[in-house]
């Protein structure tokens, strides 16, 4: 998974004031496994990615538009 995607997931979680433990429990994963997702040490399926976005209350179109906007503003 692209590091920018992992970081975006982490930033959205922090913006919601959710702990890794909270998100992990909603996904029925261990906190350590979820932490490895955020750091890019684990790849995830599209299904799990969509579940994470649902918990964070972000749709995939907004998520990727924001990622692209952030990339273009850094050039």
Secondary structure, DSSP 8 states (H G I E B T S, - for coil): --HHHHHHHHHHHHHTT--HHHHHHHHT--HHHHHHHHTTSS---HHHHHHHHHHTT--HHHHHHHHHHHHHHT-
